[in-house]
Amino acid sequence: MSASVPRLVIAAPSSGSGKTTVATGLMAAFAARGLAVSPHKVGPDYIDPGYHALATGRVGRNLDAYLCGPELVGPLFLHGARGCDIAVVEGVMGLYDGAAGEGELASTAHVAKLLGAPVVLVVDASSQSRSVAALVHGFASWDPEVRVGGVILNKVASDRHEELLREALDQAGVPVLGVLRRVPQVDTPSRHLGLVPVAERHAAAVEAVAAMAAQVSDGCDLPALEALARAAGAVPGGSAPWTPASPTHHPTRPDGQRAPVVAIAGGPAFTFSYAEHTELLTAAGADVVAFDPLRDEELPEGTAGLVIGGGFPEVYASELSANEPLRKAVAELAGSGAPVAAECAGLLYLCRELDGLPMCGVLDATARMTERLTLGYRDAVAVGDSVLAAAGTRMRGHEFHRTAVEPGSGAEPAWGVRGPRPRVEGFVERGVHASYLHTHWASEPGVARRFVERCRTS
């Protein structure tokens, strides 16, 4: 695949400007024109990529310079964009907002520079006219290495309002590539951690994506946006596509021995998962099988290891609790010493109870919803050996939840969190590794290989 895949980054001055509508609608509009579109999201967000996948028919992928390191952004992008005609990257927060206290690291601007991609700025113009030129000029000139190739004006009230905005932007020298009128908001409901995931409202989500596509197709200059994407050139640094298979590692699968089955929780309650995790497990020699803890009363046949990622078990606590056969199966698997890796929602599911309702009881801990949002990147180090990492392994993670687990760590914690307020968190018990931290295994591929090897030998 050519490293000069056409690409655009859709950014905004701040959250709430409309970049998700524009990015998702643009992906769907390009796909409707017959283009194979590669969808990407800056940052650790799991929910927007689900809508991107609906828009394009391809897996939505994340580009996070904090979790994976800047050096992997280009390779991961090229891996996801393999075989595509064009790529659309949705930004996070405001264009220049990155990891707290880390300068530009992991900001949309940082990722745009790492990709050598032009930026399209989505501006909420609902309460301004001539001032829009000063706003756009400031964003376009703040960092000369960031190329703002155009602007899409959102929430424009009338033809006269559009005329005033265009006149002002003529002086700023940034072309207007789209104008979206004020319309009733596309039906993308939110709750305590953001948009409701696609898996929970598939039919309505399909309608919402179609509405976004229509809005963008009607209001944007699609040929000009495509031309801007095609002018991007090669990805800087001579990046080659990332691959889940290490050049020095070959899965040790003796002749006649079946690949170990690694079950991955999915369905509406467990929607947070990076595509690269499954790819890494498969490359390490596992037979990866998905299951839905809301519906399936048994683990997949022959399960040798279990991965339970993030999601919303608090929303489905009653249904998860009611599925007693599966809870018992999970407890029995963990009790046998089989490898179990759980992140955030998975941690809650392994607890004794969640909001007073029985869960799997693998961990002697209770979980409950709270009013407090815990959010942010974390720099972590493995406290001891586990099925995922050897003691001392350093990984970066992300926390995003409104729940609390008591106690917050076990006798053997999963991670030591570095920083101004060092702490330990999570649980390592026999084959179980459970923690609030979401991690991206592409940053440390040995995690997946270690997990699969333990599945073979446990």
C-alpha positions as CSV (number, residue, x, y, z in Angstrom):
1,M,0.0,0.0,0.0
2,S,1.2,3.5,-0.8
3,A,2.2,5.6,2.1
4,S,0.6,8.6,0.3
5,V,-3.0,7.6,1.1
6,P,-5.3,10.7,0.7
7,R,-6.3,11.9,4.1
8,L,-8.1,14.7,6.1
9,V,-8.2,15.5,9.8
10,I,-11.5,17.0,10.9
11,A,-10.9,19.3,13.9
12,A,-12.6,22.1,15.8
13,P,-11.8,25.0,18.1
14,S,-13.6,23.1,21.0
15,S,-15.8,20.2,21.8
16,G,-19.4,20.6,20.8
17,S,-18.6,22.4,17.5
18,G,-20.0,19.5,15.4
19,K,-16.8,17.6,14.3
20,T,-18.4,14.2,15.0
21,T,-21.4,15.0,12.7
22,V,-19.1,16.4,10.0
23,A,-16.5,13.6,10.2
24,T,-19.0,10.7,10.3
25,G,-21.2,12.4,7.6
26,L,-18.1,13.0,5.4
27,M,-17.0,9.3,5.8
28,A,-20.5,8.2,4.7
29,A,-20.7,10.7,1.9
30,F,-17.4,9.6,0.5
31,A,-18.4,6.0,0.8
32,A,-21.6,6.7,-1.1
33,R,-19.5,8.1,-3.9
34,G,-17.9,4.7,-4.3
35,L,-14.7,5.4,-2.3
36,A,-13.2,2.9,0.2
37,V,-12.9,5.1,3.3
38,S,-10.6,4.4,6.2
39,P,-12.1,5.8,9.5
40,H,-9.9,7.0,12.4
41,K,-10.4,8.7,15.7
42,V,-7.8,10.7,17.6
43,G,-7.5,9.8,21.3
44,P,-8.8,6.9,23.4
45,D,-12.5,7.2,22.5
46,Y,-14.2,3.9,21.8
47,I,-17.7,5.1,20.9
48,D,-17.2,7.4,17.9
49,P,-15.4,4.6,16.0
50,G,-18.6,2.6,16.2
51,Y,-20.4,5.3,14.2
52,H,-17.5,5.6,11.8
53,A,-17.7,1.8,11.2
54,L,-21.4,2.2,10.2
55,A,-20.5,5.0,7.9
56,T,-17.7,3.2,6.1
57,G,-18.2,-0.5,6.5
58,R,-14.7,-0.8,7.9
59,V,-13.4,-1.1,11.5
60,G,-13.0,2.3,13.2
61,R,-9.5,2.7,14.6
62,N,-7.9,5.0,17.1
63,L,-4.7,7.1,16.8
64,D,-3.4,7.9,20.2
65,A,0.1,9.4,20.5
66,Y,0.0,9.1,24.3
67,L,-1.1,5.5,24.7
68,C,0.9,4.1,21.7
69,G,3.7,6.7,21.4
70,P,4.1,9.2,18.5
71,E,6.2,6.7,16.6
72,L,3.3,4.3,16.1
73,V,0.7,6.9,14.9
74,G,1.9,6.7,11.2
75,P,2.3,2.9,11.1
76,L,-1.1,2.3,12.8
77,F,-2.8,4.7,10.4
78,L,-1.3,3.0,7.4
79,H,-2.3,-0.4,8.8
80,G,-5.9,0.8,9.1
81,A,-5.9,2.5,5.7
82,R,-4.5,-0.5,3.8
83,G,-6.5,-0.8,0.6
84,C,-8.5,2.4,1.0
85,D,-9.0,5.3,-1.4
86,I,-9.2,8.0,1.3
87,A,-9.0,8.3,5.1
88,V,-10.9,10.6,7.4
89,V,-9.5,11.2,10.9
90,E,-11.9,12.7,13.5
91,G,-10.1,14.9,16.1
92,V,-10.6,15.1,19.8
93,M,-11.6,18.2,21.9
94,G,-10.1,21.4,20.5
95,L,-7.4,21.3,17.8
96,Y,-4.5,22.0,20.2
97,D,-5.9,20.3,23.3
98,G,-3.6,17.4,24.3
99,A,-2.7,15.3,27.3
100,A,-2.8,17.5,30.5
101,G,0.6,18.9,31.3
102,E,2.2,17.4,28.2
103,G,2.1,20.2,25.7
104,E,0.8,19.2,22.3
105,L,1.2,15.4,23.0
106,A,-1.8,13.4,21.8
107,S,-3.7,16.5,20.5
108,T,-5.4,16.6,17.2
109,A,-2.7,19.0,15.9
110,H,0.0,16.6,17.0
111,V,-1.5,13.7,15.2
112,A,-2.2,15.9,12.1
113,K,1.6,16.7,12.0
114,L,2.6,13.1,12.5
115,L,0.4,12.2,9.6
116,G,1.3,15.2,7.4
117,A,-2.5,15.6,7.0
118,P,-4.4,18.8,6.1
119,V,-6.9,19.9,8.7
120,V,-10.5,21.0,8.1
121,L,-11.7,23.2,10.9
122,V,-15.4,22.8,11.9
123,V,-16.6,26.1,13.4
124,D,-19.8,26.7,15.3
125,A,-20.8,30.0,13.8
126,S,-24.1,30.3,15.6
127,S,-23.2,33.5,17.6
128,Q,-20.7,35.3,15.4
129,S,-20.2,36.9,12.0
130,R,-17.0,38.8,11.3
131,S,-15.3,37.5,14.4
132,V,-15.1,34.1,12.8
133,A,-12.2,35.4,10.7
134,A,-10.2,36.2,13.8
135,L,-11.0,32.8,15.3
136,V,-10.0,30.9,12.2
137,H,-6.9,33.1,11.6
138,G,-5.7,32.3,15.1
139,F,-6.1,28.6,14.8
140,A,-4.5,28.6,11.3
141,S,-1.5,30.6,12.3
142,W,-0.8,29.3,15.9
143,D,1.4,26.5,14.7
144,P,3.0,26.9,11.2
145,E,3.5,23.1,11.0
146,V,-0.3,22.5,11.1
147,R,-1.9,23.1,7.8
148,V,-5.5,24.3,8.1
149,G,-6.7,23.7,4.5
150,G,-10.3,24.9,4.9
151,V,-13.2,25.5,7.2
152,I,-16.7,24.1,7.5
153,L,-19.2,26.5,9.1
154,N,-21.8,24.9,11.3
155,K,-25.1,26.1,12.6
156,V,-25.4,28.9,10.1
157,A,-28.7,30.7,10.5
158,S,-29.5,32.1,7.1
159,D,-28.3,33.1,3.6
160,R,-27.4,36.6,5.0
161,H,-25.5,35.0,7.9
162,E,-23.6,32.8,5.5
163,E,-22.7,35.9,3.3
164,L,-21.3,37.8,6.3
165,L,-19.2,34.8,7.3
166,R,-17.8,34.2,3.8
167,E,-16.9,37.9,3.5
168,A,-15.0,37.7,6.7
169,L,-13.2,34.5,5.9
170,D,-12.1,35.8,2.5
171,Q,-9.8,38.2,4.4
172,A,-8.4,35.3,6.5
173,G,-7.3,33.4,3.4
174,V,-8.9,30.1,4.5
175,P,-11.4,28.6,2.0
176,V,-14.9,27.7,3.1
177,L,-15.4,24.1,2.2
178,G,-18.9,23.7,3.6
179,V,-21.8,25.5,5.3
180,L,-24.3,23.6,7.4
181,R,-27.5,25.2,8.4
182,R,-29.1,25.1,11.9
183,V,-31.2,22.0,11.9
184,P,-32.7,19.8,14.6
185,Q,-29.8,17.8,16.1
186,V,-29.2,14.4,14.5
187,D,-30.5,11.7,16.9
188,T,-27.3,10.7,18.7
189,P,-28.3,10.4,22.4
190,S,-25.8,10.7,25.2
191,R,-25.5,9.6,28.8
192,H,-23.0,9.7,31.6
193,L,-19.9,8.8,29.4
194,G,-20.8,10.3,26.1
195,L,-22.8,9.0,23.1
196,V,-24.8,5.8,23.4
197,P,-22.7,3.1,21.5
198,V,-23.9,1.8,18.2
199,A,-24.3,-1.8,19.6
200,E,-27.1,-0.5,21.9
201,R,-29.1,1.3,19.2
202,H,-28.1,-0.2,15.9
203,A,-31.2,0.7,13.8
204,A,-31.4,4.2,15.2
205,A,-27.7,4.7,14.7
206,V,-27.9,3.7,11.0
207,E,-30.6,6.3,10.6
208,A,-28.5,8.9,12.4
209,V,-25.4,8.2,10.2
210,A,-27.6,8.5,7.1
211,A,-28.9,11.9,8.3
212,M,-25.3,13.1,8.9
213,A,-24.3,12.0,5.4
214,A,-27.2,13.8,3.9
215,Q,-26.4,17.0,5.8
216,V,-22.7,16.9,4.8
217,S,-23.5,16.0,1.2
218,D,-25.9,18.9,0.9
219,G,-23.8,21.5,2.6
220,C,-20.2,20.6,1.8
221,D,-18.0,20.8,-1.4
222,L,-17.1,17.1,-1.6
223,P,-14.9,17.4,-4.7
224,A,-12.9,20.2,-3.0
225,L,-12.5,18.1,0.2
226,E,-11.4,15.1,-1.7
227,A,-8.9,17.2,-3.7
228,L,-7.5,18.6,-0.4
229,A,-7.1,15.0,0.9
230,R,-5.3,13.9,-2.3
231,A,-2.8,16.8,-1.9
232,A,-1.5,15.4,1.4
233,G,1.5,13.6,0.0
234,A,3.4,10.8,1.8
235,V,3.1,10.1,5.5
236,P,6.2,11.7,7.1
237,G,9.2,9.6,8.3
238,G,8.9,6.8,5.7
239,S,6.5,4.9,7.9
240,A,5.6,1.3,7.0
241,P,2.3,-0.1,8.1
242,W,2.1,-1.6,11.5
243,T,1.7,-5.4,11.7
244,P,0.4,-7.4,14.6
245,A,3.0,-10.1,13.9
246,S,6.4,-9.4,15.3
247,P,9.2,-10.2,12.8
248,T,11.0,-12.1,15.5
249,H,8.0,-14.0,16.8
250,H,6.3,-17.1,15.4
251,P,3.3,-18.6,17.1
252,T,4.4,-21.9,18.7
253,R,1.5,-24.1,17.7
254,P,2.8,-27.7,17.7
255,D,1.5,-29.9,14.9
256,G,-1.9,-31.3,15.7
257,Q,-2.4,-28.9,18.7
258,R,-5.5,-26.8,18.5
259,A,-5.0,-23.0,18.9
260,P,-6.1,-21.9,22.4
261,V,-9.5,-20.3,22.4
262,V,-9.5,-16.8,23.8
263,A,-13.0,-15.6,24.5
264,I,-13.7,-11.8,24.2
265,A,-16.7,-10.3,25.8
266,G,-18.9,-8.2,23.4
267,G,-22.5,-7.2,23.0
268,P,-24.1,-4.0,24.3
269,A,-22.6,-4.2,27.7
270,F,-19.0,-4.5,26.6
271,T,-18.4,-2.3,23.5
272,F,-15.0,-0.9,24.3
273,S,-12.3,-2.7,22.5
274,Y,-9.4,-1.8,20.1
275,A,-9.4,-3.8,16.9
276,E,-5.6,-4.3,17.3
277,H,-6.1,-6.4,20.4
278,T,-7.9,-9.1,18.5
279,E,-5.3,-8.9,15.7
280,L,-2.5,-9.3,18.2
281,L,-4.1,-12.2,19.9
282,T,-4.7,-13.9,16.6
283,A,-1.1,-13.2,15.4
284,A,0.1,-14.8,18.7
285,G,-1.7,-18.0,17.8
286,A,-5.1,-17.7,19.5
287,D,-8.5,-18.6,18.2
288,V,-10.4,-15.5,19.2
289,V,-14.1,-16.0,19.7
290,A,-16.6,-13.3,20.7
291,F,-19.5,-13.9,23.1
292,D,-22.2,-11.7,24.6
293,P,-22.6,-11.9,28.5
294,L,-26.1,-10.6,28.2
295,R,-27.3,-13.5,26.1
296,D,-24.8,-16.4,26.2
297,E,-25.2,-18.7,29.2
298,E,-21.9,-20.5,28.5
299,L,-18.4,-19.4,27.5
300,P,-17.3,-20.4,24.0
301,E,-16.4,-24.1,23.7
302,G,-12.8,-24.8,24.8
303,T,-12.2,-21.4,26.3
304,A,-8.6,-21.2,27.6
305,G,-8.5,-17.5,28.3
306,L,-10.9,-14.6,28.8
307,V,-10.7,-10.9,27.8
308,I,-13.3,-8.6,29.2
309,G,-12.9,-5.0,28.0
310,G,-14.7,-1.8,28.8
311,G,-18.3,-0.8,28.3
312,F,-21.4,-0.1,30.4
313,P,-22.1,-3.0,32.8
314,E,-23.7,-0.5,35.2
315,V,-26.5,0.1,32.6
316,Y,-27.0,-3.6,32.2
317,A,-26.3,-4.7,35.8
318,S,-29.7,-6.4,36.2
319,E,-29.4,-8.5,33.0
320,L,-25.8,-9.4,33.7
321,S,-26.7,-10.5,37.2
322,A,-29.7,-12.5,35.9
323,N,-27.4,-14.5,33.7
324,E,-26.3,-16.7,36.6
325,P,-25.0,-19.7,34.4
326,L,-22.5,-17.4,32.7
327,R,-21.4,-15.8,35.9
328,K,-20.7,-19.2,37.4
329,A,-18.8,-20.2,34.2
330,V,-16.6,-17.1,34.5
331,A,-15.9,-17.8,38.2
332,E,-15.0,-21.4,37.5
333,L,-12.7,-20.4,34.6
334,A,-10.9,-17.9,36.8
335,G,-10.8,-20.3,39.7
336,S,-9.0,-22.9,37.5
337,G,-6.1,-20.4,37.1
338,A,-6.9,-19.7,33.4
339,P,-5.7,-16.3,32.2
340,V,-8.4,-13.5,32.5
341,A,-7.7,-9.9,31.5
342,A,-10.3,-7.3,32.5
343,E,-10.4,-3.6,32.0
344,C,-12.8,-1.1,33.6
345,A,-16.2,-2.7,32.8
346,G,-14.5,-6.1,33.0
347,L,-13.2,-5.2,36.5
348,L,-16.7,-4.4,37.6
349,Y,-18.1,-7.6,36.2
350,L,-15.5,-9.7,38.1
351,C,-16.5,-8.1,41.4
352,R,-18.7,-9.7,44.0
353,E,-21.5,-7.2,43.3
354,L,-22.3,-4.1,41.3
355,D,-24.8,-1.6,42.8
356,G,-25.9,-4.4,45.1
357,L,-26.5,-6.9,42.4
358,P,-24.5,-10.2,42.3
359,M,-21.7,-10.3,39.7
360,C,-19.1,-13.1,39.0
361,G,-17.5,-13.0,42.5
362,V,-14.0,-13.6,41.1
363,L,-12.7,-10.6,43.1
364,D,-13.5,-10.0,46.8
365,A,-14.6,-6.4,46.0
366,T,-17.8,-4.4,45.4
367,A,-18.5,-1.8,42.7
368,R,-21.0,1.0,42.6
369,M,-21.9,4.0,40.5
370,T,-20.9,7.5,41.8
371,E,-21.4,11.1,40.8
372,R,-17.6,11.6,40.3
373,L,-16.1,11.3,36.8
374,T,-12.6,9.9,36.8
375,L,-10.9,10.8,33.5
376,G,-7.4,11.1,32.2
377,Y,-4.2,9.5,30.9
378,R,-2.1,7.4,33.3
379,D,1.5,6.4,33.3
380,A,1.7,2.9,34.9
381,V,4.2,0.2,35.7
382,A,3.4,-3.5,36.4
383,V,3.8,-4.0,40.2
384,G,4.5,-7.8,39.9
385,D,4.3,-10.6,37.3
386,S,0.9,-11.3,35.8
387,V,-0.6,-13.1,32.8
388,L,-0.2,-9.8,30.9
389,A,3.1,-8.3,31.9
390,A,6.3,-9.0,33.8
391,A,7.1,-6.9,36.8
392,G,8.4,-3.5,35.8
393,T,6.7,-3.4,32.4
394,R,5.7,0.2,31.8
395,M,2.5,1.0,29.9
396,R,0.4,4.0,29.4
397,G,-3.3,3.8,30.0
398,H,-6.5,5.9,30.2
399,E,-9.2,6.0,32.9
400,F,-12.8,7.0,32.1
401,H,-15.6,6.0,34.5
402,R,-18.1,7.1,37.1
403,T,-17.8,4.0,39.3
404,A,-15.8,3.1,42.3
405,V,-14.5,-0.3,43.5
406,E,-13.8,-1.1,47.1
407,P,-11.1,-2.0,47.9
408,G,-9.3,-0.2,45.0
409,S,-6.6,-2.8,44.8
410,G,-5.8,-6.3,45.9
411,A,-3.0,-7.8,47.9
412,E,-1.1,-7.9,44.6
413,P,-2.1,-4.7,42.7
414,A,-2.1,-4.7,38.9
415,W,-0.4,-1.3,38.3
416,G,1.5,1.3,40.1
417,V,0.3,4.7,38.7
418,R,3.1,7.2,38.5
419,G,2.8,11.0,38.8
420,P,2.2,13.7,41.4
421,R,-0.1,11.4,43.4
422,P,1.4,7.9,43.1
423,R,-0.9,5.0,43.9
424,V,-1.5,1.4,43.2
425,E,-4.7,0.0,41.6
426,G,-6.2,-3.1,40.3
427,F,-5.9,-6.8,41.1
428,V,-3.6,-9.7,40.2
429,E,-4.9,-13.0,41.6
430,R,-3.7,-16.3,40.1
431,G,-4.5,-15.9,36.4
432,V,-6.6,-12.8,36.7
433,H,-5.4,-9.3,35.8
434,A,-8.1,-6.7,36.5
435,S,-7.8,-2.9,36.4
436,Y,-9.6,0.3,35.6
437,L,-6.9,1.2,33.1
438,H,-7.7,1.0,29.4
439,T,-4.4,0.1,27.6
440,H,-3.5,-0.2,23.9
441,W,-1.6,-3.4,23.4
442,A,0.0,-2.2,20.1
443,S,2.3,-0.2,22.4
444,E,3.6,-3.4,24.0
445,P,2.8,-6.4,21.7
446,G,4.5,-8.7,24.2
447,V,1.3,-8.4,26.3
448,A,-0.8,-10.4,23.8
449,R,2.0,-12.9,23.2
450,R,2.4,-13.5,27.0
451,F,-1.3,-13.9,27.4
452,V,-1.7,-16.5,24.7
453,E,1.4,-18.4,25.9
454,R,-0.3,-18.6,29.4
455,C,-3.5,-19.8,27.7
456,R,-1.5,-22.7,26.2
457,T,0.2,-23.7,29.5
458,S,-2.4,-23.0,32.2
